[in-house]
Amino acid sequence: MDMNRREFLQLLAMASAGGFLLNNSESYAAGDAARMFQLPSHGNVSLLHITDSHAQLNPIYYREPEINLGVGSMHGQPPHLAGLALLKHFGIRPGSPEAYALTSLNFVDAARTYGKVGGYAHLATLVKQIRASRPGALLLDGGDTWQGTGQAMWTKGQDMIDASLELGVDVMTMHWECTYGAERIKEVEAGALQGRMDVVAQNVKTTDFGDQVFKPYVIREINTIPVAIIGQAFPYSTIANPRYFVPDWSYGIQEENLQLVIDEVRKKGAQVVVLLSHNGMDVDLKLASRVTGLDAILGGHTHDGIPVPIPVKNRAGTTLVTNAGSNGKFLGVLDFEVKAGRVVNFNYKLLPVFANLLVADKRMTALMDKHRAPYQGKLSEQLATTDGLLYRRGNFNGSFDQLILDALMKEKDAPIAFSPGFRWGTSLLPGSTITMEDLLNQTAITYPATTLTNMTGAQIKSVLEDVGDNLFNPDPYYQQGGDMVRVGGLEYTCEPAAAMGSRIQDMRLNGKLLDADKIYKVAGWAPVSEAARDKGGEPIWDLVARHLRSEKVVKVTSPNQPKLKGVAGNPGMV
C-alpha cells in the first residue's frame, strides 16, 4: 500500500534524525523533500513542459530502462546512459528520489520507499504552484497524451482532452493521438480545443497540395515578450502506426521548411523561439545542429528523462535540447531571461512528480472520477497476480512483454511470437494483482488484432534487421520507431553497431539454427497494414486476459533477450 504524504515525510524525517540510510542509500531529509518543488523564478519568460503521459491519469510505477544503447556518435552520450553512468554524468546521488525517478537501479526497493509517480491531480497541484511564481507562463504538451489506457481508448481520448484543458495546457503537438483518425483529431481541434489550446505541427501537410493540416506555430506574449512555439509532430507516424488512420496527411522531419518557419517568426518579432517536438531526442540533437534560430527544443517520443539541457552548437549559435520523460513523471520548467530582444540567460529544472509529496488537486480529482465511473467495474477486474516485477521499457524486452509473448505462443500454438517495441506501459511490483486496467496499460491501441503468420527463416531475419535498423541506425534521421520488437521462442545475437543486414546473427529455435527456407508459425499483434488488420484475430487484451485467468499466478522469469555483441563497457547498459 502506498504511503500518504504525511507518512512519507515522517519516514524521511526519521531517517535523517536517526542517521540511518534509506534502502542502503544516502538519507534524504524531510526538509530537502519539502524544498524539492520550491523553485525560485528566474528571468521573464517561463515555459512548462510535459510529454508522453500516455493517458496515465492516476499515479503509477514506471521503471526506466536498464538498456538504452547508443551507437556511432551517440555512444555514451545522453540520452544513451543508464543506471550509475546516468547518475554520474548528471551529478545525481545514488539512492536519492531523483535516482529512483531517472533510473532502474534497485527499482523495487526504491518504489516501495518513494511510492508512485505522476497522476494528473498531483501534476495539477505542481503546475499551479509553479505558475503562481511565474506570471504568464505557458504549459506545453509534447504529445502521446490521449493514448495508453483502456479508458482513453474507449472515450477516443476525451478523458485526456478534458484533463489537459483542466490542467491548463496552452499548446500541444501530436503522435499517438492520430491513431484515433484524422476526423476525430480535427473534430476535437475545432470543438473542445477551440480558443483554449492550440495544436501546432509545421511538418504535417496534406498529401495533395501540401497545405498545412495544423498551425505551424503560435506566437504568444509573456510579460510583453513575443514567444514563438513551433510544432513538430512525430515525423514517421505513417510508418510506425497505420497509414489508414490519416490517409491524406504527410509527415517527415521537414528540416528546410522548419528553417523557413523559424525565419518567419523571427521576422514577425519573436524574441524567444522554441520547437515543441515529438521527434525523439537523437533526432532533436541532430536537428539542433543543422537549423538556426531556435533557443530550445522541448522534446518527446523517446521517453528520456534528461535533468540538464544539452547545448548544441550550430552555425549561428546554440540551441538547448531537453526531454521531459514520460507517464506524467516529470514537469520540465524552462526559464529564460530576455534582454534587448534576445535570450541572455536561462535556468532549467526537471521536477519529478512524487504523488506522496503533492496533495491531489480537488477539481482534477473530481473530473477524473467522473470519467472513470462508467468503466470502473471492467478496469478493476482481477486477472491474476505476479510473483515478480513486471515492466516494459528497455531496448530489447521487458517482463510484461514476455508475459504477452508467452500468452501469444500458448494461445496461438506458435513456436515464435513477436510483440511491438512500444515504450509506453506501466510497471507492477512483485505480489501485485494484475487487473484488466494493468493489461490495457500495455495493449490499449486502436489496431489490437492478433495474428498468426507463416514466415520463412529469411523473412524473420528481414523483420528483425529492419526493426534493428530503425533503432540503431547511426543517422538519427533514419530511426523511425520505438524499441526493438520483442521476440518469444527465438534466440538470436544482436550486434547494434554492425551494418544494416548484419546486426541479427545466430538465430536459433530450440537450439537449432533457423533455416532460411523453412516456414515457421509466428504469432503477433498490432498489424499496421489495413489488409492484415482485416484478417486479424481477437484483440490482444482478450487473448492475454484469457491466458492470465488460466495461469492465476504469473511466474516472472528473465525476459528473452538477445545475446549482445560489441557492447562491452557501453554506459547505456546497467
C-alpha positions in Angstrom: 0.0 0.0 0.0 1.3 3.5 -0.9 2.1 5.9 2.0 0.3 9.1 2.2 2.2 12.4 2.1 2.4 12.9 5.9 3.7 9.3 6.4 6.3 9.7 3.6 7.6 13.0 5.1 7.7 11.4 8.6 9.7 8.4 7.2 12.2 10.8 5.6 12.5 12.9 8.8 13.1 9.8 10.9 15.7 8.6 8.5 17.5 11.9 8.7 17.2 12.3 12.5 18.2 8.7 13.2 21.2 8.8 11.0 20.4 5.7 9.1 20.3 5.0 5.4 17.1 4.5 3.3 17.4 1.3 1.3 21.2 1.3 1.9 21.4 4.6 0.2 22.1 8.2 1.4 19.4 9.6 3.7 17.1 12.2 2.3 15.9 14.8 4.8 12.3 15.8 5.0 13.4 19.4 4.7 15.0 18.6 1.3 11.9 16.8 0.2 9.7 19.7 1.1 12.0 22.1 -0.8 12.0 19.9 -3.9 9.2 21.7 -5.5 10.1 25.2 -4.3 11.7 26.5 -7.5 12.6 30.2 -7.4 11.5 32.1 -10.5 14.2 33.3 -12.9 14.1 35.7 -15.8 10.9 37.0 -17.5 9.8 34.1 -19.8 8.8 30.7 -18.4 7.7 27.5 -20.3 6.4 24.4 -18.5 6.7 21.2 -20.4 5.1 17.7 -20.2 5.2 14.9 -22.7 4.3 11.3 -23.4 1.9 10.9 -20.5 0.2 8.1 -22.4 -3.2 8.8 -20.7 -1.9 7.9 -17.2 -4.3 10.0 -15.1 -3.5 8.1 -11.9 -0.2 7.7 -10.1 1.8 4.7 -11.4 5.1 2.9 -11.1 7.3 3.2 -14.2 10.7 1.6 -14.4 13.2 3.3 -16.6 15.3 1.3 -19.0 18.4 -0.7 -17.9 19.4 -0.9 -21.6 19.4 2.2 -23.7 22.3 1.7 -26.1 23.8 4.4 -28.3 25.8 3.7 -31.4 28.2 5.8 -33.5 28.4 9.4 -32.3 25.5 8.6 -29.9 27.6 6.1 -27.9 27.9 7.2 -24.3 26.0 10.4 -24.8 22.7 11.5 -23.4 20.1 10.0 -23.7 22.0 6.8 -24.0 23.1 6.4 -20.4 21.6 4.1 -17.8 22.0 3.4 -14.2 25.1 4.7 -12.4 26.5 6.1 -15.7 23.5 8.4 -15.9 23.7 9.5 -12.3 27.4 10.2 -12.6 27.0 12.2 -15.7 24.4 14.5 -14.2 25.8 14.5 -10.7 22.8 12.8 -9.0 23.1 10.9 -5.7 22.6 7.2 -5.9 19.6 6.2 -3.7 18.0 9.6 -3.9 14.5 10.2 -5.0 15.8 11.7 -8.3 17.8 8.5 -8.8 14.6 6.5 -8.4 12.8 8.7 -10.9 15.6 8.6 -13.5 17.0 5.0 -13.4 16.1 1.4 -12.9 18.6 0.9 -10.0 17.2 -1.0 -7.0 13.8 -0.3 -8.5 11.6 -2.5 -6.3 13.1 -1.2 -3.1 13.1 2.4 -4.2 9.5 2.1 -5.4 8.4 0.8 -2.1 10.2 3.6 -0.3 9.3 6.6 -2.5 6.0 5.4 -3.9 4.1 6.1 -7.1 4.9 8.9 -9.5 2.7 11.1 -11.7 -1.0 11.4 -11.6 -2.8 14.4 -13.2 -4.3 15.5 -9.9 -0.9 15.7 -8.3 0.6 17.2 -11.5 -2.1 19.9 -11.4 -1.1 20.9 -8.0 2.5 21.3 -9.1 1.6 23.2 -12.2 -0.5 25.6 -10.2 2.4 26.1 -7.7 5.0 26.8 -10.3 2.7 29.1 -12.3 1.9 31.1 -9.2 5.5 32.4 -9.2 5.7 32.8 -13.0 3.0 35.1 -14.4 2.1 34.4 -18.0 4.0 31.0 -18.1 2.9 28.7 -20.9 2.2 25.0 -20.4 3.3 22.9 -23.4 2.4 19.3 -24.1 4.7 17.3 -26.5 2.0 14.7 -27.4 1.4 11.0 -26.8 -1.2 12.2 -24.3 -4.5 10.8 -25.5 -3.5 7.2 -25.8 -2.2 4.5 -23.5 -5.1 3.2 -21.3 -8.3 1.4 -21.8 -10.3 4.4 -20.6 -8.7 6.7 -23.1 -9.3 4.2 -25.9 -12.9 3.8 -25.1 -13.5 7.6 -24.9 -11.4 8.3 -28.0 -9.2 10.4 -25.9 -11.9 12.5 -24.4 -10.9 11.8 -20.8 -7.4 13.2 -21.6 -8.7 16.1 -23.6 -10.8 17.2 -20.7 -7.9 16.6 -18.2 -5.5 18.6 -20.4 -7.8 21.5 -20.5 -8.3 21.4 -16.8 -4.5 21.2 -16.4 -4.2 24.4 -18.4 -2.2 23.1 -21.4 -1.8 26.0 -23.8 -0.1 24.4 -26.8 0.4 20.8 -27.9 1.8 18.7 -30.8 1.0 15.0 -31.6 1.8 11.4 -32.4 -0.3 8.6 -31.0 -3.3 11.0 -30.9 -3.5 10.4 -34.7 -4.4 6.7 -34.2 -7.9 7.9 -33.4 -8.1 9.1 -37.0 -7.9 12.4 -38.9 -11.6 13.1 -38.5 -11.5 12.7 -34.7 -8.4 14.9 -34.4 -9.9 17.8 -36.5 -13.2 17.4 -34.7 -11.5 18.0 -31.3 -9.4 20.8 -32.6 -12.4 22.7 -34.0 -14.5 21.8 -31.0 -13.3 21.4 -27.4 -9.8 22.9 -28.0 -11.0 25.9 -30.0 -9.9 29.1 -28.3 -8.4 27.2 -25.4 -5.5 25.1 -26.7 -3.5 25.3 -30.0 -2.4 22.2 -31.9 0.9 23.0 -33.8 2.8 20.9 -36.3 4.8 22.6 -39.1 5.7 19.2 -40.6 2.1 17.8 -41.2 0.7 18.6 -44.6 -2.0 17.3 -47.0 -0.8 14.8 -49.5 -2.5 16.6 -52.4 -1.5 20.2 -52.4 0.9 20.3 -49.4 -1.4 22.5 -47.3 -0.8 22.8 -43.5 -3.0 20.4 -41.6 -2.4 22.3 -38.3 -1.0 25.7 -37.4 2.8 25.5 -37.9 3.3 27.8 -34.9 1.8 30.3 -32.5 3.2 33.5 -31.1 2.2 34.3 -27.5 3.3 37.3 -25.4 4.8 36.5 -22.0 5.3 39.7 -20.0 5.2 41.7 -23.2 7.9 39.5 -24.8 6.8 37.7 -28.1 7.4 33.9 -27.8 7.1 31.6 -30.8 6.1 27.9 -30.2 6.7 25.9 -33.4 5.2 22.4 -33.5 6.9 19.2 -34.7 4.7 16.1 -34.8 6.3 12.6 -34.9 7.8 12.6 -38.4 7.2 8.8 -39.0 3.6 8.5 -37.8 2.5 6.7 -41.0 5.4 4.2 -40.7 5.3 3.4 -37.0 1.4 3.4 -37.0 -1.2 2.5 -39.6 -1.4 5.0 -42.5 -5.1 4.3 -42.9 -5.9 6.5 -39.9 -4.5 9.6 -41.6 -4.5 8.7 -45.3 -4.4 12.2 -46.6 -1.7 13.6 -44.3 2.1 13.5 -44.9 4.7 13.9 -42.3 8.5 13.9 -42.2 11.2 16.0 -40.4 10.8 18.9 -42.9 14.1 20.5 -41.9 14.1 23.1 -44.7 10.6 24.1 -44.0 11.3 24.3 -40.3 14.1 26.8 -41.1 11.7 28.9 -43.1 9.2 28.9 -40.3 11.9 29.9 -37.8 13.0 32.8 -40.0 9.3 33.8 -40.4 8.6 34.1 -36.7 11.8 35.9 -36.1 10.8 38.5 -38.8 7.4 38.8 -37.0 9.3 39.9 -33.9 9.6 36.7 -31.8 12.3 37.2 -29.2 12.2 33.6 -28.0 11.7 30.7 -30.4 11.3 27.1 -29.2 10.4 23.9 -31.0 7.8 21.7 -29.3 9.0 18.4 -30.7 8.0 14.7 -30.8 11.0 13.7 -32.9 12.8 11.7 -30.3 16.0 13.1 -28.6 18.6 11.8 -31.1 16.7 13.4 -33.9 16.4 16.6 -31.9 20.1 16.7 -31.2 20.9 16.4 -34.9 18.2 18.9 -35.9 19.6 21.4 -33.4 23.0 21.3 -35.1 21.5 21.9 -38.6 18.9 24.7 -38.2 19.5 28.1 -36.7 17.4 30.5 -34.6 16.0 28.1 -32.1 16.6 28.9 -28.5 15.4 25.5 -27.3 13.8 22.2 -28.4 11.4 20.8 -25.8 11.4 17.1 -26.9 9.5 13.9 -26.5 8.7 10.5 -28.0 11.7 8.5 -26.7 10.6 8.9 -23.0 14.1 10.2 -21.9 14.2 12.0 -18.6 17.1 14.4 -19.0 17.7 16.6 -16.0 20.0 19.1 -17.7 19.5 20.6 -21.2 22.1 19.6 -23.8 23.6 22.6 -25.5 24.0 22.0 -29.3 26.1 24.4 -31.4 25.1 25.3 -34.9 26.4 27.8 -37.4 24.6 30.8 -35.8 24.5 30.0 -32.1 23.5 27.4 -29.6 20.2 25.5 -29.1 19.2 23.8 -25.8 17.8 20.3 -26.2 15.6 18.8 -23.5 13.3 15.8 -23.0 10.8 15.6 -20.1 10.4 11.8 -19.7 7.0 10.1 -19.8 3.9 8.9 -18.0 3.4 12.2 -16.0 6.5 11.5 -14.0 8.1 14.9 -14.7 7.4 18.6 -15.2 10.1 20.5 -17.1 10.5 24.2 -16.2 12.5 26.4 -18.5 13.0 30.0 -17.5 14.6 32.5 -19.9 16.0 35.9 -19.2 15.3 38.1 -22.2 17.0 41.4 -22.7 17.3 43.7 -25.7 15.3 41.3 -27.8 17.2 38.1 -27.2 17.8 35.3 -24.6 20.8 36.1 -22.4 20.4 33.5 -19.7 18.3 30.5 -18.7 17.5 28.2 -15.9 16.1 24.7 -16.3 14.7 22.2 -13.8 13.2 18.7 -14.4 10.8 18.2 -11.5 9.9 14.6 -10.6 6.2 14.3 -9.7 6.1 12.2 -6.5 2.5 11.5 -5.6 3.3 11.2 -1.9 4.7 14.7 -1.8 1.9 16.6 -3.7 -1.7 16.9 -2.5 -4.2 15.9 -5.2 -6.0 18.8 -6.8 -9.7 18.5 -6.0 -11.0 19.8 -9.3 -8.9 17.4 -11.3 -9.7 14.5 -9.0 -13.5 15.2 -9.5 -13.0 15.2 -13.2 -11.0 12.0 -13.2 -13.6 10.3 -11.0 -16.4 11.4 -13.4 -14.6 9.9 -16.4 -13.7 6.7 -14.6 -17.1 5.9 -13.2 -18.6 4.1 -16.3 -15.5 1.9 -16.6 -14.7 1.2 -13.0 -16.0 -2.4 -12.9 -14.3 -3.5 -16.1 -11.0 -1.9 -15.3 -10.9 -3.4 -11.8 -11.4 -7.0 -12.9 -8.7 -9.1 -11.2 -7.0 -11.4 -13.7 -4.0 -12.9 -11.8 -1.2 -12.0 -9.5 2.5 -11.7 -10.3 5.3 -13.1 -8.2 7.9 -10.7 -9.7 8.4 -7.3 -11.2 6.5 -6.6 -14.4 7.9 -3.8 -16.6 8.3 -3.0 -20.3 10.8 -0.2 -21.0 14.2 -1.3 -22.5 15.8 -1.7 -25.9 15.1 -5.4 -26.3 12.5 -6.8 -23.9 10.7 -6.5 -20.6 9.0 -8.9 -18.3 5.5 -7.7 -19.2 6.3 -8.0 -22.8 7.5 -11.6 -22.1 4.1 -12.3 -20.5 2.4 -11.1 -23.7 4.7 -13.2 -25.8 4.1 -16.3 -23.7 0.4 -15.8 -24.0 0.6 -15.4 -27.8 2.7 -18.6 -28.2 0.4 -20.7 -26.0 -2.9 -19.4 -27.2 -1.9 -19.4 -30.9 0.1 -22.6 -30.6 3.1 -21.0 -32.2 6.8 -21.6 -31.5 7.7 -17.9 -32.2 6.0 -14.7 -31.2 6.6 -11.0 -32.0 5.3 -8.1 -29.9 5.8 -4.4 -30.7 8.6 -2.5 -29.0 6.3 0.1 -27.5 7.9 2.4 -24.9 4.7 3.1 -23.1 3.3 0.7 -20.4 3.4 0.9 -16.6 5.2 -1.4 -14.1 3.8 -3.7 -11.4 5.7 -4.6 -8.2 6.1 -8.2 -7.0 3.0 -9.5 -5.3 0.6 -7.2 -7.2 -2.7 -8.1 -8.6 -2.9 -7.8 -12.4 -6.1 -6.1 -13.3 -7.7 -5.5 -16.7 -6.6 -1.9 -16.3 -3.0 -3.1 -15.9 -3.2 -5.2 -19.0 -4.8 -2.4 -21.1 -2.0 -0.1 -19.9 0.2 -2.4 -22.1 -2.1 -3.0 -25.0 -4.7 -0.3 -25.5 -4.4 0.7 -29.1 -6.9 1.1 -32.0 -5.4 -1.7 -34.1 -5.2 -4.5 -31.5 -5.8 -7.6 -33.7 -3.7 -10.7 -33.0 -2.2 -12.6 -36.0 -0.7 -15.9 -36.9 1.6 -15.8 -39.9 3.6 -18.3 -41.8 7.1 -16.9 -42.3 10.3 -18.3 -43.7 13.5 -18.0 -41.7 14.7 -15.4 -44.2 11.6 -13.3 -43.7 12.0 -13.5 -39.9 15.6 -12.2 -40.2 14.5 -9.5 -42.5 11.9 -8.3 -40.0 14.4 -8.2 -37.2 17.0 -6.5 -39.3 14.5 -3.8 -40.4 13.4 -3.0 -36.8 17.0 -3.2 -35.6 18.0 -0.5 -38.2 15.1 1.7 -37.0 16.6 1.6 -33.5 20.4 1.5 -34.2 20.9 3.4 -37.5 23.9 5.7 -36.9 22.0 8.5 -38.6 19.2 9.6 -36.2 17.1 10.8 -39.1 16.6 7.1 -40.1 15.4 6.0 -36.6 11.7 5.5 -37.3 10.2 3.6 -34.5 10.3 2.5 -30.8 12.4 -0.1 -29.2 13.3 -3.5 -30.7 10.5 -5.9 -31.5 10.1 -8.3 -28.6 10.7 -11.9 -29.6 9.4 -15.0 -27.9 10.7 -18.5 -28.5 13.6 -17.5 -30.8 17.1 -16.9 -29.6 19.4 -14.7 -31.5 22.5 -12.5 -31.3 22.4 -8.7 -32.0 25.4 -6.5 -32.9 23.9 -3.0 -32.7 26.9 -1.3 -34.3 27.1 -3.6 -37.3 25.9 -2.6 -40.8 22.3 -2.9 -41.9 21.6 -6.5 -42.7 24.3 -7.8 -40.4 23.1 -7.0 -36.9 21.0 -10.1 -36.4 23.0 -13.3 -36.1 22.8 -16.9 -35.0 19.0 -17.2 -34.9 18.0 -20.5 -33.2 14.8 -22.2 -32.3 15.1 -24.9 -29.7 18.8 -24.8 -30.1 18.7 -25.3 -33.9 19.7 -22.7 -36.4 16.8 -21.2 -38.3 16.5 -22.5 -41.8 16.2 -19.6 -44.3 13.8 -21.5 -46.5 11.8 -23.3 -43.8 8.3 -21.9 -42.9 7.6 -21.2 -39.2 4.4 -20.1 -37.5 4.8 -16.7 -35.9 2.2 -15.2 -33.6 1.9 -11.4 -33.2 -0.4 -8.4 -32.8 -0.8 -4.8 -33.8 -0.5 -5.2 -37.6 -0.1 -1.8 -39.3 -1.5 -2.7 -42.8 -5.2 -2.5 -43.4 -5.3 -5.9 -45.0 -3.6 -7.6 -42.0 -5.9 -5.8 -39.7 -9.0 -7.1 -41.5 -7.6 -10.7 -41.4 -6.5 -10.5 -37.8 -7.9 -12.3 -34.8 -9.2 -11.2 -31.5 -7.9 -8.2 -29.7 -4.7 -8.8 -27.8 -6.1 -7.9 -24.4 -8.8 -10.6 -24.8 -6.2 -13.2 -25.6 -3.8 -12.2 -22.7 -6.7 -11.9 -20.3 -7.8 -15.5 -21.0 -4.2 -16.6 -20.5 -3.9 -14.8 -17.2 -7.2 -16.1 -15.8 -5.9 -19.7 -16.5 -2.5 -19.0 -15.1 -3.7 -17.3 -11.9 -0.1 -16.6 -10.7 2.5 -15.2 -13.2 5.9 -16.8 -12.5 8.1 -14.0 -13.8 11.3 -15.2 -15.5 14.0 -13.2 -17.2 12.8 -11.8 -20.5 14.1 -13.4 -23.6 16.9 -11.0 -24.5 19.3 -11.5 -27.4 23.0 -12.0 -26.9 24.6 -8.7 -27.4 27.8 -8.3 -29.4 30.2 -5.4 -29.3 28.6 -3.5 -26.4 31.1 -4.3 -23.6 31.5 -1.2 -21.4 28.7 0.7 -23.1 27.3 3.2 -20.5 23.8 2.6 -21.9 23.7 -0.7 -20.0 23.3 -1.3 -16.3 
